[in-house]
Amino acid sequence: MAEPKKHTNCRVCNSNKLIKYLDLGLMPMANSLFNTEQEAKNAKRYPLELMFCDDCGLSQLSIVVDPSELYEYYTYRSSVNGGYVKHCRQMAKDLASKYNLNKESFHIDVAGNDGALLIEFQDEIGLKGLNVDPAKNLCDIAREKGVNSYPIFFNYANSEIILREQGKADLITATNVFAHVDNVKDFIDASKNLLSKDGVLVLEFPYLVDFIENNEFDTIYFEHLSYFSLIPIMRLCANSDMKIIDAEKKSIHGGTIRVSIAHENSKYEVNRSVSTYVNEEIKKGYNNIDVYLGWSDKVNEMIENLNLNLQAINGNCIGFGASAKGNTLLNSSKIDNKLIKFIADETPEKIGKYSAGTGIKIVSKDVIKEDDSEFCLILAWNFKDELMAKLNPIYKGKYLIPIPELVCI
């Protein structure tokens, strides 16, 4: 694997005024899986640090991993997550009404994974869809489901290929991917190139304000390069003659914001929600480093508290949901297979593998039936209700929910 590159200039405004405010230590790649316990424990580690741009307010990692190392084979499958699929169906209904989408519309889904979102949009609206995702294995799965898929990265150069072969898009969606992008200006320019005159780019990403206020430090990992509020995105869009026309919060993933972007000269007026969010961000001080430094102290206390509680349980605990956020949580808290017996999961590609850094084995959910552990740590806590409902018929112990603060249910 190529060594990550050091990130020294803000990816939105190019400023070099980057101030480190959180250091989670040396961490493995969150989505890496290994064939043996020892390989997992010996996984290469890199500094996981967050920095604040003192000019535009963007939070961003201090290093950048080559995206081809992360995404050309990807084990997470969107369709496994029932909560996300339900969210996609509602999103299709919302956007069809808001932006007059119909069966004649052309829709591009960026990083569409195994086609979960496009299938819901096609079922609900009947539009033409294209999945653009660099993971060849996921594109193969999507094609088997009837979803047209290009196994390429979404950037300006590739937007020319899409434009030539498919034409202009009425809608581009990008859920849980914009935070993964290093060259965000190129991403916006690619969208601008592909959108019809009144086409709309809809981004969904973890909202910085919720990220801080709900103590979601476990969503920090090397795939997530940036942690966005609206303030830096407004600046980014303005530099490409685009504008934010709408913003609304969604509860999925512990706090997501849906941001709609259109050409500056499109027919759309800017919804009042945009200034409401921006003014609230300024009022709460998210354009100032002091908020972030205070939050860093809180995170360090949470990490220590989780470790002490798992030590006290002394191995009488399992985990559920072999998620990237779970990997950050466990590694930052120095929790390994002495404290967690195994992690159960429902993704076929993960079963039998070992979690990076911790050496904890990932097993089928059915293994829980034969286990008598008193505690189960819900690692994918953002879907805790759905996951506990699945576990209740086979698990009779107590649940530990780590975020926004450790609680036992």
C-alpha positions in Angstrom: 0.0 0.0 0.0 1.3 3.5 -0.9 2.1 5.7 2.0 -0.6 8.4 2.7 0.3 11.9 1.8 0.4 14.7 4.3 -2.4 17.2 4.0 -1.1 20.8 4.4 -3.6 23.1 2.6 -7.3 23.3 3.1 -9.2 21.4 0.3 -11.8 24.2 0.1 -9.9 27.4 0.3 -6.2 26.3 0.0 -5.2 28.1 3.2 -2.3 26.7 5.2 -3.8 27.9 8.5 -4.7 24.4 9.7 -4.8 23.8 13.4 -4.8 20.3 14.9 -7.5 19.9 17.6 -8.0 16.1 17.9 -5.5 13.2 17.9 -6.9 9.7 18.1 -3.4 8.1 17.8 -2.1 5.6 15.3 -5.0 3.8 13.6 -5.4 1.1 11.0 -7.6 1.5 7.9 -11.1 1.2 9.3 -12.6 -1.0 6.6 -9.6 -3.3 6.3 -10.3 -7.0 7.0 -7.7 -9.8 7.6 -7.6 -13.5 7.3 -5.9 -14.1 10.6 -5.9 -12.6 14.1 -2.2 -11.8 13.9 -2.4 -10.1 10.5 -5.2 -7.9 11.9 -3.2 -7.0 15.0 -0.2 -6.2 12.9 -2.1 -3.9 10.5 -0.2 -0.9 9.5 -1.2 2.2 11.4 -1.3 5.9 10.5 -1.9 9.1 12.5 -5.6 9.9 12.8 -5.8 13.6 13.5 -8.4 16.3 12.8 -7.5 19.9 11.8 -9.5 23.1 11.6 -9.1 25.6 8.8 -8.8 29.0 10.4 -9.9 30.7 7.2 -13.0 28.8 6.0 -13.8 26.6 9.0 -13.5 23.2 7.4 -12.5 20.3 9.6 -10.2 17.8 7.8 -7.8 15.0 8.4 -4.1 15.6 8.4 -3.3 12.8 5.8 -4.9 11.5 2.6 -4.9 7.9 1.6 -4.8 6.9 -2.1 -8.5 6.3 -2.9 -7.7 3.4 -5.2 -6.4 1.6 -2.1 -9.7 2.1 -0.3 -12.5 1.8 -2.8 -11.7 -0.4 -5.8 -12.7 -3.4 -3.7 -15.2 -2.5 -1.0 -16.9 -4.8 1.5 -19.7 -2.6 2.8 -23.0 -3.3 1.0 -25.8 -0.6 1.3 -28.6 -3.0 0.6 -27.8 -5.0 3.8 -28.9 -2.0 5.8 -32.7 -1.9 6.0 -32.7 1.5 7.6 -30.8 3.0 4.7 -33.0 1.3 2.1 -36.1 2.8 3.8 -34.4 6.2 3.9 -33.7 5.9 0.1 -37.3 5.2 -0.7 -38.4 8.2 1.3 -35.7 10.3 -0.4 -37.0 9.3 -3.8 -40.5 10.5 -2.8 -39.2 13.7 -1.4 -37.0 14.7 -4.3 -39.6 13.6 -7.0 -42.0 16.1 -5.5 -39.5 18.9 -4.8 -37.7 18.8 -8.2 -40.4 17.4 -10.6 -38.7 14.1 -11.4 -40.4 11.6 -13.6 -39.8 8.6 -15.8 -38.1 10.8 -18.4 -35.5 12.1 -15.8 -31.9 10.9 -15.8 -30.4 10.2 -12.4 -26.7 9.6 -11.5 -25.9 8.2 -8.1 -22.3 8.8 -7.1 -20.7 5.9 -5.2 -24.0 4.0 -5.5 -22.5 0.9 -4.0 -24.6 -2.2 -4.9 -27.4 -0.1 -6.4 -29.6 0.2 -3.3 -30.5 3.8 -3.7 -31.1 3.7 -7.5 -33.4 0.6 -7.1 -35.6 2.6 -4.7 -35.7 5.6 -7.0 -36.4 3.5 -10.1 -39.2 1.6 -8.3 -40.7 4.9 -7.0 -40.3 7.2 -10.0 -39.3 5.0 -12.9 -36.5 7.2 -14.0 -33.3 6.2 -15.9 -30.4 5.6 -13.5 -26.6 5.3 -13.6 -24.4 4.1 -10.7 -20.9 5.5 -10.7 -18.8 3.6 -8.2 -15.1 2.6 -8.4 -15.7 -0.7 -6.5 -15.8 -3.2 -9.3 -17.2 -5.9 -7.0 -20.1 -3.7 -6.1 -20.8 -2.7 -9.6 -21.0 -6.3 -10.6 -23.6 -6.9 -7.8 -25.6 -3.8 -8.9 -25.6 -4.9 -12.6 -27.0 -8.3 -11.5 -29.9 -6.3 -10.0 -30.4 -4.5 -13.3 -28.7 -1.2 -12.3 -26.5 0.3 -15.1 -23.1 0.9 -13.4 -19.8 2.4 -14.4 -16.8 1.2 -12.2 -15.0 4.5 -12.2 -14.3 7.4 -9.9 -16.5 10.5 -10.1 -14.3 13.3 -11.3 -14.3 15.9 -14.0 -12.3 13.8 -16.5 -14.8 10.9 -16.1 -17.7 13.3 -16.2 -16.8 13.9 -19.9 -17.1 10.1 -20.6 -20.5 10.0 -18.9 -21.7 13.1 -20.7 -20.7 11.7 -24.1 -22.3 8.3 -23.5 -25.3 9.2 -21.3 -26.0 13.0 -21.6 -27.0 15.6 -19.0 -28.5 14.6 -15.7 -31.6 16.0 -14.0 -30.4 14.7 -10.7 -27.1 13.7 -9.1 -27.2 12.1 -5.7 -24.2 11.5 -3.5 -25.1 10.0 -0.1 -22.3 9.4 2.4 -19.5 10.1 -0.2 -18.7 13.8 -0.3 -16.8 13.6 3.0 -14.6 10.9 1.3 -13.5 13.2 -1.6 -10.1 14.9 -1.5 -10.5 17.2 -4.5 -13.9 18.6 -3.7 -13.7 21.4 -6.2 -13.2 18.8 -9.0 -16.3 17.0 -7.7 -18.4 20.1 -7.8 -17.1 21.0 -11.3 -17.9 17.4 -12.5 -21.4 17.8 -11.2 -21.7 21.2 -12.8 -20.6 19.7 -16.1 -23.2 16.9 -16.0 -26.2 18.8 -14.6 -28.9 20.0 -17.0 -29.8 23.8 -16.7 -32.2 23.1 -13.9 -30.6 19.9 -12.7 -29.9 19.4 -9.0 -27.0 17.9 -7.0 -28.1 16.4 -3.7 -25.5 15.7 -1.1 -26.0 13.9 2.1 -23.2 13.7 4.7 -22.7 13.7 8.4 -23.4 17.2 9.7 -20.5 18.8 11.6 -22.8 20.3 14.2 -24.4 16.9 15.0 -20.9 15.3 14.8 -19.7 17.6 17.6 -22.8 17.9 19.7 -23.5 14.1 19.7 -19.8 13.2 20.3 -19.6 11.2 17.1 -15.8 10.9 17.2 -16.1 7.3 15.9 -17.1 8.6 12.5 -13.5 9.8 12.1 -11.6 7.4 9.9 -9.3 7.6 6.9 -12.1 7.4 4.4 -13.8 10.5 5.9 -11.4 13.2 4.8 -13.7 16.2 5.7 -16.3 17.1 8.3 -18.6 19.7 6.8 -20.8 22.5 8.0 -22.6 24.7 5.5 -20.1 27.6 5.8 -17.2 26.1 3.8 -19.6 24.5 1.3 -21.1 27.8 0.4 -17.6 29.1 -0.4 -16.8 26.0 -2.4 -20.0 26.4 -4.5 -19.6 30.1 -5.1 -16.1 29.4 -6.6 -17.8 27.2 -9.3 -20.8 29.4 -10.0 -23.1 27.0 -8.1 -25.4 27.8 -5.2 -26.9 25.9 -2.2 -30.7 26.1 -2.8 -31.9 24.0 0.2 -30.7 22.3 3.4 -32.5 20.0 5.7 -31.5 17.7 8.5 -32.2 13.9 8.5 -31.9 11.6 11.4 -30.1 8.7 9.6 -26.5 7.9 10.6 -26.8 9.9 13.8 -27.3 13.2 12.2 -27.1 13.8 8.4 -27.7 17.0 6.4 -29.2 16.9 2.9 -27.9 19.8 0.8 -29.3 20.6 -2.6 -27.0 22.5 -5.1 -27.9 24.0 -8.5 -26.4 26.2 -11.1 -26.1 29.9 -10.1 -28.4 30.8 -13.0 -30.9 28.0 -12.5 -34.6 28.7 -11.9 -34.3 27.9 -8.2 -34.4 30.5 -5.4 -32.4 29.9 -2.3 -34.6 28.4 0.5 -34.6 30.3 3.8 -33.3 27.1 5.5 -29.8 27.8 4.1 -29.3 31.1 5.9 -30.9 29.6 9.0 -28.3 26.8 9.3 -25.4 29.1 8.4 -26.5 31.7 11.0 -26.9 29.0 13.7 -23.4 27.6 12.9 -21.9 31.1 13.4 -24.0 31.7 16.6 -22.7 28.5 18.1 -19.1 29.3 17.2 -18.4 26.6 14.6 -16.2 29.1 12.7 -13.9 29.4 15.7 -11.2 26.9 17.0 -12.3 27.2 20.6 -15.4 25.0 20.2 -13.2 22.2 18.7 -10.5 22.3 21.4 -13.1 22.0 24.1 -14.8 19.0 22.3 -11.4 17.3 22.1 -11.2 17.1 25.9 -14.7 15.6 26.0 -13.7 12.9 23.5 -10.6 11.9 25.4 -12.8 11.4 28.5 -15.2 9.2 26.6 -12.4 7.0 25.2 -11.0 6.5 28.7 -14.5 5.8 30.2 -15.3 3.1 27.5 -12.0 1.3 28.1 -12.5 1.3 31.9 -16.0 -0.1 31.6 -14.9 -2.9 29.2 -12.0 -3.7 31.5 -14.5 -4.1 34.3 -16.7 -6.4 32.2 -13.6 -8.5 31.7 -14.4 -10.2 28.4 -18.0 -11.0 29.1 -19.0 -9.0 26.1 -19.6 -9.4 22.3 -20.0 -6.7 19.6 -22.5 -6.3 16.8 -22.0 -4.5 13.5 -18.5 -4.7 12.1 -18.6 -1.1 10.9 -15.9 1.4 10.2 -17.1 3.6 13.1 -16.8 0.5 15.3 -13.2 0.1 14.3 -12.4 3.7 15.3 -14.2 3.3 18.6 -12.4 0.0 19.5 -8.9 1.0 18.4 -9.0 4.5 19.9 -10.2 2.9 23.2 -7.6 0.2 23.1 -10.2 -2.6 23.1 -9.1 -5.9 21.5 -10.2 -9.6 21.5 -9.4 -10.0 25.2 -12.3 -7.6 26.0 -14.7 -8.4 23.1 -15.2 -12.1 22.2 -16.3 -11.6 18.6 -18.2 -9.1 16.4 -21.4 -10.5 14.8 -22.3 -9.1 11.4 -24.7 -9.8 8.4 -22.4 -8.8 5.5 -21.3 -12.1 3.8 -17.9 -10.6 2.7 -17.0 -9.9 6.4 -17.8 -13.3 8.0 -14.7 -15.2 9.0 -12.4 -12.2 8.8 -10.7 -10.3 11.6 -11.1 -6.6 12.4 -8.2 -4.4 11.8 -6.0 -3.5 14.8 -8.1 -5.4 17.4 -7.8 -8.9 16.0 -11.5 -9.5 16.9 -13.1 -12.2 14.7 -16.2 -11.3 12.7 -18.9 -14.0 12.8 -22.4 -14.7 11.6 -25.2 -13.3 13.6 -26.3 -16.9 14.3 -23.2 -17.5 16.5 -24.9 -15.3 19.1 -27.4 -18.1 19.8 -24.7 -20.2 21.2 -23.1 -17.5 23.3 -24.1 -16.4 26.9 -22.3 -13.1 27.2 -23.9 -10.6 29.5 -23.2 -7.6 27.3 -23.4 -6.7 23.6 -21.7 -3.5 22.4 -23.6 -2.0 19.5 -20.9 -0.7 17.3 -23.2 0.5 14.5 -25.1 2.5 17.1 -26.7 4.8 14.5 -29.0 1.9 13.6 -29.3 0.7 17.2 -33.1 0.3 17.2 -33.1 -1.8 14.0 -30.2 -3.9 15.2 -31.6 -4.6 18.7 -34.9 -5.6 17.1 -33.0 -8.2 15.1 -31.1 -9.4 18.1 -33.9 -9.6 20.7 -35.1 -13.0 19.5 -31.7 -14.6 19.9 -29.9 -12.5 22.6 -31.1 -12.0 26.2 -28.3 -9.9 27.6 -27.8 -6.2 28.0 -26.9 -3.7 25.3 -24.1 -1.1 25.5 -24.7 2.0 23.3 -21.4 4.0 23.1 -22.6 7.2 21.5 -23.5 10.0 22.3 -22.5 8.7 25.8 -22.1 5.2 27.1 -25.4 3.7 28.3 -26.6 0.2 29.2 -30.0 -1.0 28.1 
